[in-house]
Amino acid sequence: MKKAPFKGVVAYPVTPFDNNESIDIPLFKKHVERLVSAGSHGIAPLGSTGVMPYLTDAEKEAMTEATIQQVANRVPILVGVSNLTTEKTVYHSQFAEKAGATAVMISPMSYWKLTDDEIVKHYDTVASKISIPIMAYNNPATAGVDMSPALLKRLLQIPNVTMIKESTGDIQRMHYLRKELGEEVTFFNGSNPLALAAFSAGATGWCTAAANLIPELNIALYDAVQENDLDQARRLFYKQVDLLKFIVAKGLPRAIKTGLDLLGIDGGGFKSPLKPLTENETSELDGILSAIKSEIYQY
């Protein structure tokens, strides 16, 4: 198996903004510390939850450095570096490596529809410019590109493309990857409502923003899977599935920040055009979190 420095629950912190829509770095570091202290197996700044495409180069660099400083080598760090151009993706990948990131995550963001050959060349070029591992991130809902299992198989031929994050919500993709590539593939689930099914399909880990709100349940689910306790895994999954569906349906940055506020933790503000959840949505989320809280110590 190719080198894959991650496993388990890889947590995605939010990017908190102040009233001037500038990043609140001290608050961000507090969020990172919460995730590490809760037992997350890895930290992944600058993902969808962290609204990476909305940030300037300087903001991305500040977030990368703040994460590495706060984590202080306690768990591995996966930095999102996706960009429309290969040149910018190389730039951010090299910055992340130099700053001390464990690996980078790349999604082939697209305005014009990219061909498979263009995508392979994009990854191959970035890979040739860095020495740390790369996670190929397939999320057509945000990137505008759906990488087929056959294309992902091609990407894995690139030496330091060692991991796949599959976020289409199609569990058959994961079964295909395991069946066709066997132990050669290390894939991670990025579709929260599929957490249990993905582990059953052989996922090495779960990349999730839910750890900001329910880290105990997320980690306990992973532990139950590792212990081959399917009954316990099912019970734990059912406790959290309503929240997992909600945060995806309402948008991760909005839902997670509102959830943090409901838990008494400052989630920080937004960068326009994103706005908080509506009053009705907040009330619904409050009910979901309250139901989870009443059961969280029963497992």
Secondary structure, DSSP 8 states (H G I E B T S, - for coil): -------EEEE-----B-TTS-B-HHHHHHHHHHHHHTT-SEE--SSTTTTGGGS-HHHHHHHHHHHHHHHTTSS-BEEE---SSHHHHHHHHHHHHHHT-SEEEE----SS---HHHHHHHHHHHHHH--S-EEEEE-HHHHS----HHHHHHHTTSTTEEEEEE-SS-HHHHHHHHHHHGGG--EEE--GGGHHHHHHTT-SEEEESGGGT-HHHHHHHHHHHHTT-HHHHHHHHHHHHHHHHHHHHH-HHHHHHHHHHHTTS---B--TT-----HHHHHHHHHHHHHHHHHTT--
